[in-house]
Amino acid sequence: RKMVDPAAAELRSSVWALRALPLHGKSLPDGLRDIAEHVGLGHEAEIEVSTEADLPDVPEFVAGNLLLIVQEALHNALRHGRARHIGVHAGSTGGLVTVKVKDDGGGFTPGTQAGPAQGHFGLAGMKERADRLGGHLSVESAPGQGTTVYACVPVHGEGESQTWE
């Protein structure tokens, strides 16, 4: 039982991480707070979410993909970086919406992390989501210095007309 409960929780978390859930009328800031609370369950790390007051309404498809990027960045910070403090910030400038996830975890040397060839799709998936929206994703990290994931996409992303399944 001691082994099954944590394994079941990890499995639920992994399945949840694969889904693109609609916001059901919630704003991007509300979705960010929900993601931070859900991902942070069972971890001692402090996750702070902040958003700019003038953040525009973000279409559901764009917001949903940004939430999945943030979710993966949070999972990575907790699992791989063993972060104790994580900051999530959303803002906008000139028709673009930005999200930043910055942690104080162990960091890594970009380019040396496991990727799709080793069965790890997190960073590649985040980049693909940002690209699909017509934006970009960058990752800054160094051993012992934490990691910052930054995504910037048009408020009305290229994939906006797609629907949730």
C-alpha positions in Angstrom: 0.0 0.0 0.0 2.9 2.4 0.8 4.2 1.8 -2.7 0.9 1.8 -4.6 -0.5 5.1 -3.2 2.5 7.3 -4.4 2.6 5.4 -7.7 -1.2 6.0 -8.3 -0.7 9.7 -7.4 2.2 10.0 -9.9 0.1 8.2 -12.6 -2.9 10.5 -12.0 -0.5 13.5 -12.2 1.0 12.2 -15.5 -2.3 11.6 -17.1 -3.5 15.0 -16.0 -0.4 16.6 -17.5 -1.2 15.1 -20.9 -4.7 16.6 -21.2 -5.6 20.0 -22.6 -8.4 21.0 -20.3 -10.6 23.9 -21.3 -10.8 26.8 -18.9 -14.6 26.6 -18.6 -15.0 30.4 -18.4 -12.0 31.0 -16.2 -9.4 33.7 -17.0 -5.7 32.9 -17.6 -4.8 34.2 -14.1 -7.3 31.9 -12.5 -6.1 29.0 -14.6 -2.5 29.7 -13.5 -3.5 29.7 -9.9 -5.4 26.4 -10.3 -2.4 24.8 -12.1 0.0 26.0 -9.4 -2.2 24.6 -6.7 -2.7 21.3 -8.4 0.9 20.7 -9.3 2.1 21.8 -6.0 0.0 19.3 -4.0 2.3 17.0 -2.0 5.3 19.2 -2.4 6.9 21.6 0.1 7.9 24.1 -2.5 6.3 27.5 -2.4 4.7 28.5 -5.7 3.8 32.2 -6.2 1.6 33.3 -9.1 1.5 36.9 -10.2 -0.2 38.6 -13.2 -0.1 42.1 -14.6 -3.3 43.9 -13.9 -3.9 44.9 -17.5 -3.5 41.3 -18.9 -5.9 41.1 -21.8 -8.5 38.4 -22.3 -6.7 35.5 -23.8 -8.6 33.1 -26.1 -9.2 29.7 -24.6 -7.0 27.8 -27.0 -4.0 30.1 -26.4 -4.6 30.2 -22.6 -5.0 26.4 -22.5 -1.6 25.9 -24.3 0.1 28.4 -22.1 -1.3 26.6 -19.0 0.2 23.3 -20.3 3.6 25.0 -20.8 3.5 26.3 -17.2 2.3 23.0 -15.9 5.2 21.2 -17.5 7.7 23.8 -16.3 6.3 23.4 -12.7 6.6 19.6 -12.9 10.2 19.9 -14.1 11.1 22.4 -11.4 9.7 20.1 -8.7 10.8 16.7 -10.0 14.1 17.4 -11.6 15.2 20.7 -10.1 13.9 20.0 -6.6 13.0 23.7 -6.3 12.0 25.2 -3.0 10.5 28.4 -4.5 8.9 28.9 -7.9 7.6 32.1 -9.4 5.0 32.1 -12.2 4.3 35.4 -13.9 2.0 36.3 -16.8 2.0 39.6 -18.6 1.5 41.2 -22.0 3.1 43.7 -24.3 2.3 44.8 -27.9 -0.3 42.0 -28.7 1.8 39.3 -27.1 1.1 37.4 -23.9 4.1 36.1 -21.9 4.5 33.6 -19.1 7.6 33.0 -17.1 8.3 30.2 -14.6 11.5 30.8 -12.6 12.7 28.4 -10.0 15.6 28.1 -7.5 16.2 24.5 -8.2 19.4 22.7 -9.2 19.4 23.9 -12.8 21.2 22.2 -15.7 23.3 22.9 -18.7 20.9 23.5 -21.6 21.5 21.0 -24.4 22.6 18.3 -22.0 19.2 17.3 -20.7 17.4 14.1 -21.7 15.2 14.6 -24.7 12.8 12.7 -26.9 15.5 10.1 -27.8 15.6 9.2 -24.1 11.8 9.2 -23.7 11.6 12.8 -22.2 9.3 15.1 -24.1 8.7 17.9 -21.7 10.9 20.7 -23.1 10.3 19.6 -26.7 6.5 19.7 -26.0 6.7 23.1 -24.5 8.6 24.4 -27.5 6.1 22.8 -29.9 3.2 24.4 -28.1 4.7 27.9 -28.3 5.7 27.4 -31.9 2.1 26.2 -32.8 0.8 29.5 -31.4 3.2 31.5 -33.5 5.4 32.4 -30.6 8.6 31.1 -29.0 9.9 29.5 -25.8 13.3 29.9 -24.2 15.0 28.2 -21.3 17.8 29.7 -19.3 19.5 27.5 -16.7 22.9 26.7 -15.2 23.9 24.1 -12.7 23.2 25.3 -9.2 21.4 28.5 -10.6 17.8 27.3 -11.1 15.9 27.5 -14.3 13.7 30.1 -16.1 11.2 29.1 -18.8 9.9 32.0 -20.8 7.1 31.7 -23.4 5.9 34.6 -25.5 3.0 34.1 -28.0 0.5 36.3 -29.8 -2.6 37.0 -27.8 -4.5 35.6 -30.7 -2.3 32.6 -31.5 -2.2 31.0 -35.0 -4.0 27.9 -33.7 -6.8 29.8 -32.1 -9.5 28.4 -34.3 -8.8 24.9 -33.1 -11.3 23.4 -30.7 -11.0 21.3 -27.6 -11.7 17.7 -27.9 
